[in-house]
Amino acid sequence: MMGQQPPSQHPLFITGFSLEKRIRRDHPLRKIAEVVDFDFIYEEVEDKYGKKGNVSIPPPVILKLMLLLVFYNVRSERELMLTLPERLDWLWFLGYDLESAIPNHSVLSKARKRWGEDVFRRTFERIVYQCVEQGLVDGSKIFVDSSLVEADASQDSIIDISKLKNHLTDQYRQLEKRLEEQPSARRVGPETQVNDKLVSSTDPDASIVKRGESKLRYQTHRVTDRSGVITATDMTPGDVNEGSLLMELAEQHTAVTGIPVETAVADSKYGTKENYLACYEAGIVAHIPEFKEGSDKRYKKRGLFMADEFKYDSARDVYVCPAGRDLKPRTIHKNRQQTEYMAAKNECAACPLREKCTKSKTARTVMRHLRQEELDKMTLAASTKESKRDLRIRQIVIEGSFGQSTRYGYKRARWRRLWRLAIQNYLVCIVQNIQKLIKYAGKPAQAAATAGRMTAFAELSALLRLFFPYGRMDVCLVSSDASLC
């Protein structure tokens, strides 16, 4: 016999209702509440509020709302507040009940402006230090990388400020107004020439970066430990040279964790002479492939001898070319910290290997850095088996960290201007670190075992890639274990 649902009739009184009983014991928000005491924020923002006037929403509630926004990747603050009364778990996490008044969405934007970037940075550092206290961070070996973030600004907002006629448009007046409120935070980057004249009127801090398609972008930089805990991070305009931030991030890692860096692992974009020498001075082993300069690429493209085919004779301070002739020191370029070595013009002209050596009308030259011996030591360390192994692990650890960030919407800017993007970046990193904290709190051995599995996955992935060069075996392997995602 089929049952019929009677017309719903709401009871006049509900007794004995408890949100505490409605939230399951293994709910993620319950675990977060157990390991993170959000009352610390009172002290952090104490100087941001006056002694008189309207009473604000409690700071812990504001911080929790911002974390919910990122943790559940809610599209906007307005939608967050509209959804809040329908989510019992959110209400419980905030310390609200069914009858609590829901704040206006503008509370969050006002709090961000009032608190500033530093409050969120210190919150991020606090969570990192908590991970260190729990034994989740080894800290001696760091993995460094960066990723682009699409700005919340249309291509139509870009104006060419080098043309005087554009200074009379409404867009330019809008740009001036924004710059009066907050000066531009752009830094020097490899695409500065373009970004010196092309500026977005809605987000002046964003830079035009071409990765396939030219778009307004920012760039997030981060350092992770072998366990996947994010220990240092920064947000910059998109055209900043990521390699230039290596030492800054390493110093930030040490300042936050209290653990000096012994080994830095990164891709070839960080393998510059400046970074090698900085690591050498800091006593850091750089497991970073050497960045091939433009001259090396040109020689290879034109089918000429590469610079490393010329052997240096330290006793005589000369380079010996493949034909056995000497290239002697000619000029010292102090700005570039290099010595130029050149063959004799008459010897080079009569050489049978000239066609494979140079297209110059004079003779072949080779450049040697004034600190080449130190550079050689660093490049030797970067080519060892241990270095190659660390680079395979890097693909799992740091790229996996960015892969996890996509579920929190980090690839698209929620707000405009660099300081707001920095807050978004800190919130994403805080959420990811809290997840590590709730999973491994009190279980450092389990975290170490997971890091060991990452190493094994990286090794197996590299082996399988030999047989399946076009497959995504690394992604498949990682996704098979939820703890690595």
C-alpha positions as CSV (number, residue, x, y, z in Angstrom):
1,M,0.0,0.0,0.0
2,M,1.5,3.4,-1.0
3,G,1.7,5.9,1.7
4,Q,0.6,9.5,1.3
5,Q,2.4,12.5,2.8
6,P,0.2,14.6,4.9
7,P,0.3,18.4,4.5
8,S,3.2,19.8,6.4
9,Q,2.4,21.6,9.6
10,H,5.2,23.3,11.5
11,P,5.2,22.8,15.2
12,L,4.6,25.9,17.3
13,F,7.5,25.1,19.6
14,I,10.7,23.2,19.1
15,T,12.4,22.0,22.3
16,G,15.6,20.2,22.9
17,F,17.1,21.2,19.6
18,S,21.0,21.4,19.6
19,L,23.3,22.3,16.7
20,E,26.0,20.5,18.6
21,K,24.1,17.2,18.2
22,R,23.4,17.9,14.5
23,I,27.1,18.1,13.4
24,R,28.7,14.8,12.9
25,R,31.8,14.0,15.0
26,D,34.1,13.7,12.0
27,H,33.0,16.9,10.3
28,P,36.0,18.9,8.9
29,L,34.8,22.1,10.7
30,R,34.6,20.3,14.0
31,K,38.2,19.1,13.5
32,I,39.3,22.7,12.7
33,A,37.7,24.0,15.8
34,E,39.5,21.4,17.8
35,V,43.0,22.3,16.6
36,V,42.8,26.1,16.0
37,D,41.9,28.6,18.7
38,F,40.6,31.6,16.8
39,D,40.5,33.8,19.8
40,F,44.1,34.8,19.1
41,I,42.7,37.3,16.5
42,Y,41.4,39.5,19.4
43,E,45.0,40.5,20.2
44,E,46.1,40.8,16.6
45,V,43.4,43.4,15.7
46,E,43.0,45.2,19.1
47,D,44.6,48.3,17.7
48,K,42.3,48.4,14.7
49,Y,39.2,49.3,16.7
50,G,38.3,52.4,18.7
51,K,37.1,52.4,22.3
52,K,33.7,54.0,21.5
53,G,31.0,53.7,18.9
54,N,29.1,50.8,17.4
55,V,30.0,47.3,18.5
56,S,31.6,45.3,15.7
57,I,31.0,41.7,14.8
58,P,33.5,39.6,16.9
59,P,36.8,39.3,15.1
60,P,36.9,35.5,15.4
61,V,33.6,35.3,13.6
62,I,34.9,37.5,10.8
63,L,38.0,35.4,10.4
64,K,35.9,32.2,10.3
65,L,33.6,33.7,7.7
66,M,36.6,34.4,5.5
67,L,37.9,30.9,5.9
68,L,34.5,29.5,5.0
69,L,34.5,31.7,1.9
70,V,37.7,30.0,0.7
71,F,37.3,26.5,2.2
72,Y,34.0,26.0,0.3
73,N,35.0,28.2,-2.6
74,V,31.9,30.3,-2.4
75,R,31.6,32.7,-5.3
76,S,31.1,35.9,-3.4
77,E,30.6,37.2,0.1
78,R,27.0,38.1,-0.7
79,E,26.3,34.5,-1.6
80,L,28.1,33.3,1.6
81,M,25.7,35.4,3.8
82,L,22.7,34.2,1.8
83,T,23.7,30.6,2.2
84,L,24.7,30.9,5.9
85,P,21.2,30.4,7.4
86,E,20.8,27.2,5.4
87,R,23.9,25.6,6.6
88,L,23.7,24.2,10.2
89,D,27.4,23.3,10.1
90,W,28.5,26.8,9.2
91,L,26.2,28.3,12.0
92,W,27.7,25.9,14.5
93,F,31.3,26.7,13.4
94,L,30.6,30.4,13.9
95,G,29.0,29.9,17.3
96,Y,25.6,31.0,16.0
97,D,22.2,29.4,16.5
98,L,19.0,29.2,14.4
99,E,17.9,32.6,15.6
100,S,21.2,34.5,15.3
101,A,21.2,37.6,13.2
102,I,23.2,37.1,10.0
103,P,25.8,39.9,9.3
104,N,25.7,42.0,6.2
105,H,28.2,40.9,3.5
106,S,29.9,44.3,3.6
107,V,31.3,43.4,7.1
108,L,34.0,41.3,5.4
109,S,35.2,43.9,2.9
110,K,35.3,46.5,5.7
111,A,37.2,44.1,8.0
112,R,39.8,43.4,5.2
113,K,40.4,47.1,4.8
114,R,40.5,47.8,8.5
115,W,42.8,44.9,9.4
116,G,45.2,45.1,6.4
117,E,47.5,42.5,4.9
118,D,49.7,42.2,7.9
119,V,47.0,40.6,10.1
120,F,46.5,37.8,7.6
121,R,50.2,37.3,7.2
122,R,50.7,36.9,10.9
123,T,47.7,34.5,11.0
124,F,49.4,32.4,8.2
125,E,52.7,32.4,10.2
126,R,50.8,31.3,13.3
127,I,49.4,28.3,11.6
128,V,52.7,27.4,10.1
129,Y,54.4,27.6,13.5
130,Q,51.6,25.4,14.9
131,C,52.5,22.8,12.2
132,V,56.2,23.1,13.3
133,E,55.2,22.5,16.9
134,Q,53.3,19.4,15.9
135,G,56.4,18.0,14.2
136,L,54.9,18.2,10.7
137,V,57.7,20.4,9.2
138,D,61.3,19.2,8.7
139,G,62.2,22.5,7.1
140,S,65.8,21.7,6.0
141,K,64.7,21.1,2.4
142,I,62.4,23.4,0.7
143,F,60.5,23.2,-2.7
144,V,59.9,26.5,-4.5
145,D,57.6,27.4,-7.4
146,S,55.1,30.0,-8.6
147,S,51.8,30.1,-10.5
148,L,49.9,32.7,-12.3
149,V,46.5,34.1,-11.1
150,E,44.0,35.7,-13.5
151,A,43.1,39.2,-12.4
152,D,39.5,40.3,-11.9
153,A,39.8,42.9,-14.7
154,S,38.7,42.9,-18.3
155,Q,41.0,43.3,-21.2
156,D,38.8,46.3,-22.2
157,S,40.0,48.1,-19.1
158,I,43.6,48.4,-20.5
159,I,44.6,51.8,-21.7
160,D,47.8,53.0,-23.3
161,I,49.0,55.8,-21.0
162,S,51.9,56.7,-23.4
163,K,49.3,58.3,-25.8
164,L,48.2,61.7,-24.7
165,K,44.8,61.5,-26.2
166,N,44.0,58.6,-23.7
167,H,44.6,61.0,-20.8
168,L,41.3,62.7,-21.6
169,T,39.1,59.6,-21.4
170,D,36.9,58.5,-18.5
171,Q,39.1,55.4,-18.1
172,Y,42.2,57.5,-17.4
173,R,40.3,59.6,-14.8
174,Q,39.2,56.4,-13.2
175,L,42.8,55.2,-13.1
176,E,44.0,58.4,-11.5
177,K,41.4,58.2,-8.8
178,R,42.4,54.6,-7.9
179,L,46.1,55.5,-7.9
180,E,45.4,58.5,-5.6
181,E,43.7,56.1,-3.1
182,Q,46.4,53.5,-3.4
183,P,49.7,53.9,-5.4
184,S,50.6,51.1,-7.9
185,A,52.5,48.2,-6.4
186,R,54.1,47.0,-9.6
187,R,57.7,45.7,-9.5
188,V,60.3,45.4,-12.2
189,G,59.8,42.3,-14.3
190,P,60.9,40.8,-17.7
191,E,57.8,42.4,-19.4
192,T,58.2,45.8,-17.9
193,Q,58.5,47.5,-21.3
194,V,54.9,46.5,-22.2
195,N,53.5,47.2,-18.7
196,D,55.1,50.6,-18.5
197,K,52.6,52.0,-20.9
198,L,49.7,49.5,-20.8
199,V,47.7,49.8,-17.5
200,S,44.3,48.5,-16.4
201,S,42.1,51.3,-15.2
202,T,40.2,48.9,-12.9
203,D,43.2,47.0,-11.4
204,P,46.4,49.1,-11.9
205,D,48.5,46.5,-10.0
206,A,47.8,43.7,-12.5
207,S,50.4,43.0,-15.2
208,I,49.9,41.9,-18.8
209,V,51.5,38.4,-19.1
210,K,51.5,36.3,-22.2
211,R,51.1,32.6,-21.5
212,G,49.3,31.4,-24.6
213,E,47.0,34.4,-24.5
214,S,47.9,37.8,-23.2
215,K,45.9,38.5,-20.0
216,L,46.0,40.6,-16.9
217,R,47.6,38.4,-14.2
218,Y,49.2,38.2,-10.8
219,Q,51.7,35.7,-9.6
220,T,51.7,33.7,-6.4
221,H,54.9,32.3,-5.0
222,R,55.2,29.6,-2.4
223,V,57.6,27.4,-0.5
224,T,56.5,24.0,0.7
225,D,58.1,21.5,3.0
226,R,58.4,17.8,2.0
227,S,55.2,17.1,3.9
228,G,53.3,19.7,1.8
229,V,53.0,22.3,4.5
230,I,53.3,25.8,2.9
231,T,55.9,27.6,4.9
232,A,56.4,30.8,3.0
233,T,54.4,32.7,0.3
234,D,54.2,36.0,-1.6
235,M,52.0,37.6,-4.1
236,T,53.3,39.9,-6.9
237,P,52.2,41.3,-10.2
238,G,52.3,38.7,-13.0
239,D,55.4,40.0,-14.8
240,V,57.8,39.6,-11.9
241,N,60.7,37.3,-12.6
242,E,59.9,34.4,-10.3
243,G,63.6,33.4,-9.9
244,S,64.4,36.8,-8.3
245,L,62.3,35.8,-5.2
246,L,64.2,32.6,-4.3
247,M,66.3,33.9,-1.5
248,E,63.6,36.2,-0.2
249,L,61.3,33.1,0.2
250,A,64.1,31.1,1.8
251,E,64.6,33.8,4.4
252,Q,60.9,34.0,5.1
253,H,60.8,30.2,5.5
254,T,63.6,30.4,8.1
255,A,62.1,33.4,9.9
256,V,58.7,31.7,10.3
257,T,59.8,28.1,11.0
258,G,63.1,28.9,12.8
259,I,64.7,26.1,10.7
260,P,67.6,27.1,8.4
261,V,67.4,25.9,4.8
262,E,70.0,23.3,3.8
263,T,68.7,22.4,0.3
264,A,66.5,24.4,-2.1
265,V,64.7,22.6,-4.9
266,A,63.2,24.4,-7.9
267,D,62.9,24.3,-11.7
268,S,65.3,25.9,-14.2
269,K,63.7,29.3,-14.0
270,Y,65.4,29.7,-10.6
271,G,68.8,28.4,-11.9
272,T,70.4,31.7,-12.5
273,K,74.0,32.7,-11.6
274,E,72.6,35.2,-9.1
275,N,70.7,32.5,-7.3
276,Y,73.6,30.0,-7.4
277,L,75.9,32.5,-5.8
278,A,73.4,33.7,-3.2
279,C,72.8,30.0,-2.2
280,Y,76.6,29.5,-2.1
281,E,77.0,32.4,0.3
282,A,74.1,31.2,2.4
283,G,75.4,27.7,2.6
284,I,72.4,26.3,0.7
285,V,72.7,23.4,-1.7
286,A,70.8,24.3,-4.9
287,H,69.1,21.3,-6.5
288,I,68.1,23.6,-9.4
289,P,68.8,22.9,-13.1
290,E,70.9,25.6,-14.7
291,F,69.0,28.2,-16.6
292,K,70.3,28.2,-20.2
293,E,71.0,31.8,-21.2
294,G,70.0,33.3,-24.6
295,S,73.5,33.0,-26.0
296,D,73.5,29.2,-25.4
297,K,70.2,28.8,-27.2
298,R,71.4,30.9,-30.1
299,Y,74.6,28.7,-30.5
300,K,72.5,25.6,-30.4
301,K,70.0,26.9,-32.9
302,R,72.7,27.9,-35.4
303,G,74.5,24.6,-35.0
304,L,77.7,26.1,-33.4
305,F,79.9,24.8,-30.6
306,M,78.4,25.4,-27.2
307,A,80.3,27.3,-24.5
308,D,80.8,24.2,-22.4
309,E,82.8,22.6,-25.3
310,F,85.6,25.0,-24.7
311,K,87.7,23.7,-21.8
312,Y,89.2,26.0,-19.3
313,D,92.9,25.7,-18.3
314,S,93.2,27.2,-14.9
315,A,97.1,27.0,-14.8
316,R,97.4,29.2,-17.9
317,D,94.1,31.1,-17.6
318,V,93.0,30.3,-21.1
319,Y,90.1,28.4,-22.8
320,V,91.0,25.7,-25.3
321,C,88.7,25.4,-28.3
322,P,87.7,22.1,-29.9
323,A,90.4,22.7,-32.5
324,G,93.1,22.9,-29.7
325,R,93.7,26.7,-30.0
326,D,93.8,29.1,-27.0
327,L,91.3,31.8,-26.2
328,K,93.0,34.3,-24.0
329,P,91.5,36.9,-21.6
330,R,90.7,40.1,-23.4
331,T,88.3,42.3,-21.4
332,I,86.7,42.4,-18.0
333,H,83.0,43.4,-18.0
334,K,82.6,44.7,-14.4
335,N,78.8,45.3,-14.7
336,R,78.2,41.7,-15.8
337,Q,81.0,40.3,-13.5
338,Q,82.5,38.4,-16.5
339,T,85.8,38.1,-18.3
340,E,85.8,37.8,-22.1
341,Y,88.2,35.3,-23.7
342,M,88.9,35.5,-27.4
343,A,90.9,33.6,-30.0
344,A,93.6,35.2,-32.2
345,K,91.9,36.5,-35.3
346,N,94.4,35.0,-37.8
347,E,94.2,31.5,-36.1
348,C,90.4,31.6,-36.0
349,A,90.2,32.6,-39.7
350,A,92.4,29.7,-40.8
351,C,90.7,27.1,-38.6
352,P,89.0,24.1,-40.4
353,L,86.3,24.1,-37.7
354,R,85.4,27.8,-38.1
355,E,82.0,27.1,-39.7
356,K,81.0,25.1,-36.6
357,C,82.4,27.6,-34.2
358,T,81.4,31.2,-35.1
359,K,79.8,33.4,-37.7
360,S,81.7,36.4,-36.4
361,K,84.0,38.4,-38.8
362,T,86.7,38.5,-36.1
363,A,87.0,35.4,-33.8
364,R,85.0,33.3,-31.3
365,T,84.6,34.6,-27.8
366,V,83.8,32.8,-24.5
367,M,82.5,34.6,-21.4
368,R,83.7,33.4,-17.9
369,H,82.2,34.7,-14.6
370,L,84.5,36.2,-12.1
371,R,83.2,33.6,-9.6
372,Q,83.1,30.7,-12.0
373,E,84.7,28.2,-9.6
374,E,81.9,28.8,-7.1
375,L,79.3,28.5,-9.9
376,D,80.9,25.2,-11.1
377,K,80.5,23.8,-7.6
378,M,76.8,24.7,-7.5
379,T,76.0,23.4,-11.0
380,L,77.8,20.1,-10.1
381,A,75.6,19.7,-7.1
382,A,72.5,20.5,-9.3
383,S,73.4,17.6,-11.7
384,T,73.8,14.8,-9.1
385,K,71.4,11.8,-8.7
386,E,70.1,13.3,-5.4
387,S,69.3,16.5,-7.2
388,K,67.4,14.7,-10.0
389,R,65.5,12.7,-7.4
390,D,64.5,15.9,-5.5
391,L,63.3,17.4,-8.8
392,R,61.0,14.4,-9.3
393,I,59.7,14.8,-5.7
394,R,59.2,18.5,-6.4
395,Q,56.6,17.6,-9.1
396,I,54.6,15.8,-6.5
397,V,55.0,18.1,-3.6
398,I,54.9,21.7,-4.9
399,E,52.8,21.1,-8.0
400,G,50.5,19.0,-6.0
401,S,50.1,21.9,-3.5
402,F,49.1,24.2,-6.4
403,G,46.8,21.5,-7.7
404,Q,45.0,21.3,-4.4
405,S,44.7,25.1,-4.4
406,T,42.5,25.0,-7.5
407,R,39.6,23.7,-5.4
408,Y,39.8,26.9,-3.4
409,G,39.6,29.1,-6.5
410,Y,43.2,30.5,-6.3
411,K,43.5,30.7,-10.1
412,R,41.1,33.6,-10.3
413,A,41.3,36.8,-8.3
414,R,38.3,37.4,-6.0
415,W,39.2,41.1,-5.6
416,R,41.3,43.8,-7.1
417,R,44.6,45.4,-6.1
418,L,47.7,43.6,-4.9
419,W,47.1,43.9,-1.2
420,R,43.7,42.2,-1.5
421,L,45.2,39.5,-3.7
422,A,47.8,39.0,-0.9
423,I,45.0,38.4,1.6
424,Q,43.4,35.9,-0.7
425,N,46.7,34.1,-1.1
426,Y,47.2,34.0,2.7
427,L,43.7,32.6,3.2
428,V,44.2,29.8,0.6
429,C,47.5,28.9,2.2
430,I,46.0,29.0,5.7
431,V,43.2,26.6,4.7
432,Q,45.6,24.2,3.1
433,N,47.9,24.2,6.1
434,I,45.0,23.7,8.5
435,Q,44.0,20.6,6.5
436,K,47.5,19.2,7.1
437,L,47.2,20.2,10.7
438,I,43.9,18.4,11.3
439,K,45.0,15.3,9.5
440,Y,48.4,14.9,11.1
441,A,48.1,16.7,14.4
442,G,49.8,14.5,17.0
443,K,50.9,12.1,14.2
444,P,54.2,13.3,12.9
445,A,55.3,9.8,12.1
446,Q,52.3,9.4,9.8
447,A,53.2,12.7,8.0
448,A,56.8,11.4,7.5
449,A,55.4,8.2,6.1
450,T,53.2,10.2,3.7
451,A,56.3,12.2,2.6
452,G,58.0,8.8,2.0
453,R,55.1,7.7,-0.2
454,M,55.4,10.9,-2.2
455,T,59.1,10.0,-2.8
456,A,58.1,6.5,-4.0
457,F,55.3,7.9,-6.2
458,A,57.8,10.3,-7.8
459,E,60.2,7.5,-8.5
460,L,57.6,5.3,-10.0
461,S,56.1,8.1,-12.0
462,A,59.4,8.9,-13.5
463,L,59.9,5.2,-14.5
464,L,56.4,4.9,-16.0
465,R,56.9,8.1,-17.9
466,L,59.6,6.3,-19.9
467,F,57.0,3.9,-21.1
468,F,54.1,6.3,-21.3
469,P,55.7,9.6,-22.3
470,Y,52.4,11.2,-23.2
471,G,50.4,10.1,-20.2
472,R,49.7,11.9,-16.9
473,M,51.0,9.0,-14.8
474,D,52.1,11.4,-12.0
475,V,48.6,12.9,-11.6
476,C,47.0,9.4,-11.6
477,L,49.4,8.2,-9.0
478,V,48.9,11.2,-6.7
479,S,45.1,11.2,-7.1
480,S,45.0,7.5,-6.0
481,D,45.9,8.6,-2.5
482,A,43.7,11.3,-1.1
483,S,46.4,12.3,1.5
484,L,48.5,13.5,-1.4
485,C,45.9,15.6,-3.1
